[in-house]
């Protein structure tokens, strides 16, 4: 039995939908008007949109609320307390749908002063809050270093710091023991082809002397079958029993599998236990968590796991970093 609980809260209408069975999709039906303007993601405004679908995740639909301004003058903000699956817009069918699943509470804030006014009135109702470290990194210039030897990068950073570019954040992406995106999560010690451990330590000390946070690229989405202790128990599966593939490293012809969200934490702790004493990074960069959409999955024994389990596991993992 599907149950819907409806109540008013300030300027909003809340609708909580629950079902003992697994809800696979939840969204509004068609509107009675077209919306000449659609707002979503990183502040995108689409005027007179053609049909499109924006997938959830940090690179496109990077918010859990969207806005519509309809031809009749009514604006509407739609929000979900679960991660959105996608935004579906099809003006010919008057579809303006924020899709999510499974159980969820949808919030609707209508208005006649535009979508931004709806967003301002929704702000006090939103449960979303910035993570504690956001204030520390907001506004900083990012040195996003994808190549080069440790000593060469340190020399270039020293020159930039001398010129005053210290309101910054340094991220070293290519440093892992076996090379970038290969044999993960086996990443320590640093790749000797790029220099010595002492040279990478010196880069860290340089950043510390100037008060610049620095981070090492890490990844717990892609699990490679040649990693130490690899087992299919640690990867996700499709409903038909096939293991889910993840990133394919074309240069190394290496296929990874999707790490089970509830199985990566021991590897994260193992890596931190050796990285932190040796290199003392002052920030962290964990790839894909913030850009990939959370997902439902099956385990090796065929049990289904909700995307909300993925969300909780990733949140716990980030708390350990």
C-alpha positions in Angstrom: 0.0 0.0 0.0 1.4 3.3 -1.0 0.8 6.1 1.5 1.0 9.9 0.9 1.1 12.4 3.8 0.4 16.0 2.8 0.9 19.1 4.9 1.6 22.8 4.7 4.8 24.2 6.1 5.4 27.9 5.8 5.2 28.8 2.1 5.5 25.2 1.0 3.4 22.1 0.5 5.1 18.9 1.6 4.2 15.5 0.2 5.7 12.4 1.9 5.4 9.2 -0.1 6.0 5.8 1.5 5.5 2.2 0.4 6.6 -1.1 1.8 7.4 -2.2 -1.8 10.4 -0.6 -3.6 9.3 2.6 -5.3 11.3 2.9 -8.6 10.1 6.3 -9.7 8.4 9.3 -8.2 7.5 12.6 -10.0 4.7 15.0 -10.8 2.3 14.4 -13.7 2.0 16.8 -16.6 1.4 20.5 -16.0 -1.5 22.4 -17.5 0.8 25.1 -19.0 4.2 25.3 -20.6 7.2 26.8 -18.7 9.3 29.2 -20.8 12.1 29.2 -18.2 13.5 26.2 -16.3 16.2 26.5 -13.6 18.4 23.7 -12.3 21.9 22.5 -11.4 24.7 25.0 -11.1 22.5 28.0 -11.6 21.4 27.1 -15.2 18.5 29.0 -16.7 17.1 27.4 -19.9 14.8 29.7 -21.9 12.2 28.2 -24.2 13.7 24.8 -23.6 13.5 22.0 -26.1 13.0 18.5 -24.6 15.9 17.4 -22.5 16.8 15.2 -19.6 19.5 16.2 -17.0 20.9 13.4 -15.0 21.6 13.7 -11.3 25.2 14.2 -10.1 27.8 16.9 -9.6 28.3 17.7 -13.2 24.7 18.4 -14.3 21.7 18.3 -12.0 23.8 19.2 -9.0 21.0 20.3 -6.7 18.0 18.6 -5.2 15.6 21.4 -6.2 14.6 22.9 -9.5 12.5 25.9 -10.6 9.9 26.6 -13.3 8.4 29.8 -14.5 5.1 29.1 -16.3 3.5 31.1 -19.1 0.5 32.1 -16.9 2.8 33.9 -14.4 3.0 31.2 -11.8 6.5 30.0 -10.6 7.1 26.7 -8.9 10.1 25.3 -7.0 10.2 21.5 -6.6 12.6 19.8 -4.2 13.2 16.3 -2.9 14.9 15.1 0.3 16.4 12.2 -1.5 19.0 12.6 -4.3 17.2 13.3 -7.6 17.5 10.8 -10.4 17.0 13.3 -13.3 15.1 16.3 -14.4 12.8 15.6 -17.4 11.5 18.5 -19.5 9.3 18.0 -22.5 7.3 21.1 -23.3 5.1 19.4 -26.0 3.8 17.1 -23.3 4.0 19.8 -20.6 6.3 17.6 -18.5 8.5 19.4 -15.9 9.4 16.5 -13.7 12.0 16.1 -11.0 12.4 12.4 -10.7 13.5 10.5 -7.6 13.2 7.2 -5.7 12.5 5.3 -3.5 10.4 6.8 -0.6 10.8 10.6 -0.5 9.4 13.8 0.7 8.7 16.3 -2.1 8.4 20.0 -1.4 6.5 22.5 -3.6 6.9 26.3 -3.2 4.6 28.3 -5.6 4.8 32.0 -6.2 4.1 34.8 -8.6 7.4 36.7 -8.3 9.6 34.2 -10.2 11.6 31.1 -9.4 14.3 33.0 -7.5 11.7 34.3 -5.1 10.5 30.7 -4.6 14.1 29.7 -3.9 14.6 32.4 -1.3 11.4 31.4 0.5 12.4 27.7 0.3 15.9 28.3 1.8 14.8 28.2 5.5 12.9 24.9 4.8 15.9 23.2 3.2 17.7 20.6 5.3 20.9 21.1 3.2 23.8 22.7 5.0 27.3 23.4 3.8 29.9 20.9 5.2 32.2 22.4 7.9 35.3 22.6 5.7 33.5 24.6 2.9 34.3 27.9 4.6 38.0 27.1 4.6 38.3 26.3 0.9 35.7 28.8 -0.5 37.2 31.4 -2.8 40.6 29.8 -3.0 42.6 29.5 -6.3 43.1 25.8 -7.1 46.4 24.5 -8.4 45.0 21.4 -10.1 48.1 19.4 -10.9 47.7 16.5 -13.2 51.3 15.8 -14.2 54.9 16.5 -13.6 57.5 15.4 -11.2 57.1 16.2 -7.5 60.3 18.4 -7.4 59.3 20.3 -10.5 55.8 21.0 -9.2 57.3 22.2 -5.9 59.6 24.6 -7.7 56.7 26.0 -9.8 54.5 26.3 -6.6 57.3 28.1 -4.8 57.5 30.7 -7.6 53.8 31.2 -7.5 53.8 31.6 -3.7 56.6 34.1 -3.9 54.4 36.2 -6.1 51.6 36.1 -3.5 49.4 33.4 -4.9 48.8 31.8 -1.4 45.1 32.1 -1.0 45.1 28.8 -2.7 44.6 25.0 -2.6 46.9 22.4 -4.1 45.7 19.1 -5.4 48.1 16.4 -6.7 46.2 14.1 -8.9 48.8 11.9 -10.5 51.0 10.4 -7.7 49.7 6.9 -7.0 52.1 4.0 -6.7 51.1 2.2 -9.9 50.1 5.3 -11.9 46.8 7.2 -12.2 43.7 5.0 -12.1 45.4 1.7 -12.0 45.4 -1.1 -9.4 43.2 1.0 -7.1 43.0 1.1 -4.1 46.7 0.2 -3.9 48.1 3.8 -4.0 51.0 4.0 -1.5 54.0 4.6 -1.6 54.1 7.4 -4.2 54.9 6.5 -7.8 58.8 6.4 -8.0 58.6 7.4 -11.7 57.6 10.9 -10.6 60.3 11.3 -7.9 61.1 10.2 -4.3 59.0 10.2 -1.2 61.2 12.9 0.2 60.5 15.1 -2.8 56.8 14.8 -2.3 57.2 15.4 1.4 59.1 18.6 0.5 56.2 19.8 -1.6 54.0 19.3 1.4 56.3 21.2 3.7 56.4 24.1 1.2 52.6 24.3 1.2 52.6 24.2 5.0 55.1 27.0 5.3 52.8 29.2 3.2 49.6 28.1 4.9 48.3 26.5 1.7 46.2 23.4 2.1 47.3 20.5 -0.1 45.6 17.2 -1.0 46.3 13.9 -2.8 43.9 12.5 -5.3 42.1 9.3 -4.0 39.4 7.1 -5.3 37.0 4.4 -3.8 34.6 4.0 -6.7 36.9 2.0 -9.1 38.2 -1.4 -7.8 40.7 -3.1 -10.1 41.0 -6.9 -10.2 44.8 -6.8 -9.9 44.6 -4.9 -6.5 45.8 -6.7 -3.4 43.1 -8.9 -1.9 40.6 -8.3 -4.8 37.3 -10.3 -4.4 34.0 -10.0 -6.2 32.4 -9.7 -2.7 33.6 -6.1 -2.7 32.0 -5.0 -6.0 28.4 -4.3 -7.0 26.3 -6.5 -9.4 23.5 -6.0 -11.8 20.2 -7.8 -11.1 21.1 -10.5 -13.6 24.2 -11.4 -11.7 26.9 -9.7 -13.8 29.5 -7.6 -11.9 29.2 -3.9 -12.7 32.0 -2.5 -14.6 33.4 1.0 -13.7 36.2 3.0 -15.3 38.1 1.5 -18.1 41.8 2.6 -18.2 42.3 2.6 -21.9 46.0 3.4 -21.7 46.6 0.4 -19.5 43.8 -1.8 -20.9 42.6 -2.2 -17.4 38.9 -2.7 -16.5 37.8 -1.7 -13.0 34.6 -2.8 -11.2 32.3 -0.6 -9.1 33.3 -0.7 -5.4 30.5 -1.7 -3.1 29.7 1.4 -1.1 29.6 -0.5 2.2 33.0 -2.3 1.6 35.5 0.4 0.8 36.0 1.9 4.3 38.7 -0.7 5.4 40.8 0.2 2.4 40.3 3.9 3.1 41.5 3.5 6.7 44.4 1.3 5.5 45.6 4.0 3.1 45.1 6.9 5.5 47.2 5.0 8.1 50.2 5.1 5.9 49.6 8.4 4.0 49.0 10.7 6.9 52.2 9.8 8.9 54.4 9.9 5.8 53.0 12.9 4.0 50.8 14.8 6.3 48.4 16.3 3.7 46.2 19.1 5.0 43.3 18.6 2.7 41.7 15.7 0.8 40.4 15.0 -2.6 38.3 11.8 -2.9 37.3 11.4 -6.6 33.8 10.7 -7.9 31.8 10.8 -4.6 30.7 14.4 -5.3 30.1 14.0 -9.0 28.7 10.5 -9.5 25.0 9.9 -8.7 24.2 7.5 -5.9 22.9 4.2 -7.1 20.9 1.1 -6.3 22.9 -2.1 -6.6 22.8 -5.8 -6.0 25.5 -7.7 -4.1 27.2 -11.0 -5.1 24.5 -12.9 -3.3 21.7 -11.2 -5.2 20.5 -8.9 -2.4 19.2 -5.5 -3.5 20.6 -2.4 -1.8 18.9 1.0 -2.0 20.7 4.1 -3.3 20.0 5.5 0.2 22.3 2.9 1.6 24.9 4.1 -0.9 24.4 7.7 0.3 24.8 6.8 3.9 28.0 4.7 3.2 29.6 7.5 1.2 28.7 10.0 3.9 30.4 7.8 6.5 33.4 7.4 4.2 33.9 11.1 3.8 33.7 11.6 7.5 36.8 9.4 7.8 38.9 11.5 5.4 
